[in-house]
Amino acid sequence: MTTRTLHIALPSGAWCIEERENKTLTEQLGGIGRSLAWVHDHCERVADPFAPQNPLIINIGVLTGSKVMTGLRTYFTAFSPLKRSIKDDPGIMYSAASGNLGQEIAFTGIHDIIIRGACEKLSYLWIEGADGNVTVELRDATPIQMAPMSARIRWMQDQRPGGHYAVIGPAGEVGVRYACIGCSTDRQTLKGEKFMRFAGRGGLGAVMGSKNLLAVGVKGLNRAQRDFPKAILQPLNKDIARGEETSKYRDHGTWRYNIEALTGPKGGLPVFNFSHANHPDAKRLYTHAVEQTHRVTDENCVQCGIKCWKIVNTKDGTPLAKVDYEPCCLLGPNLGIFDIGQICELIWLCDDGGVDAITMGGVLGYMMENQLDGLTFGDFAGAKRVIEDVCCGRNKFAALGVKAMSEQTGIKHNAMHVHGLELAAYLGNTDPAAAFAIAGNHMSMATYGLAANKGVSTLEGWLDAIPNVGLVTLLNDMSGVCKFAKVDAKEHALLLNALGIHCTPEDLKRACLDIYKLARAIDKRQGFTAEDDVLPDRCHAPIPGQGIPQFNTREFFSALKAKVYERLGL
């Protein structure tokens, strides 16, 4: 399988296209299968993630831009300002986004974009073409200096209509360690809606900002989509759009489903910086309660029938925020805030300012519990002030993330992070596998619901779950299909074999382990050791309101860690 990589050197803007034959299954799959392989083979140790030699890789999976429903994903890879070892070495990080950018890249015939160096002034990149024949331009972006994310996408649309765009917000410009990258959607460019999709985790927006690169725009001129035999594609897309596996996202979205499930007898909802697992006021965020004061609409990505987007609007129809579970929980109950209107305002401030809402919720929870900067739980005005100050560069302390903040304060027992990445709204004391994730348990180790939903609590159960449940989620981060589509290894194998990539479901599971181990090898070269695979202290004890039996003692975790290393060959 031949792929085309667009190499761009800054500040000159010089570029070239490399065609290569991908031989390994991970490289054929694409996404992090190619980006991590490239980093492993071509990058020396990177000590400073803000240095020009830190590459920013933007790429797509083999199914991105195809007729497979939800085949839209774009991947961003770089050494992270936020993911750090105990000794403060930056780790390799990737983040995935939906929206239309990945599809647009596919329409150019380019598969990977590798950006190295830094611009001399604020700039944007424009890439246009088809079938691998593209033009690349580097242009001035000073008119959008410190502009909100949504305004930058509108400006890019005015400058270069007909394409799609990845932008950073002011937070990326000022170097916030958890700045995100926003990707445009057809709903924005065609209908004028304000909501975008995010590559949120790990601070890759700050890496882009360190290159003085405020936006990347892409316009593909060959809009033919990769097709598949009707006998394969039609039942698969029907199952994605209407099947039982995706019903909870379609009917409820992540916010409504998880809030209600975790506030019940399971008692798994993080409250007050993960110090409690339930709160009666969380019922104010239930669907029926929210709909008494607001209107909730179901929206979708292009060509997707799931409609997992849940937009909270005022009763008169003014859109407030796109609400997913993790931002809703971490900027809501985790801060002692239970008013949906206030939560929506905090989410939108993060989104338009260009910071990852998950990390921001972790930062604010840590500040509130330790009463830093005058914050206490429930302080909506204080939370709003901190977000605004972080995004414009006034609050340098809260811009560091929880790990670095705890190192400055010396208060570490309630710093809720793993490898510097804030926990993503799932209790660590019921998810010991979070310690082994390469990009956060929410991204790269999908084991967070096993104790609550499957009752997994034994050593043998977790040893089976980590490779067979946790790591298999990495398949989506290579192929280009959204995790919510629930396309399993067997269905992936059918699609790939139709493309001439001969593989079995077991081959694909091994590919997931291979790419996981490759990421671990890069981190090891960076300076990460077994000492970094730990959970916060709070994750080894029961907490008030927890309905799930506590099993993740220090002794259990120590035994699991040794067995995981042995089982995975780490």
Summary of the structure (lengths in Angstrom):
residues: 570
radius of gyration: 21.8
end to end distance: 29.8
largest distance: 61.2
contacts: 2211
relative contact order: 0.13
helix: 44%
strand: 19%
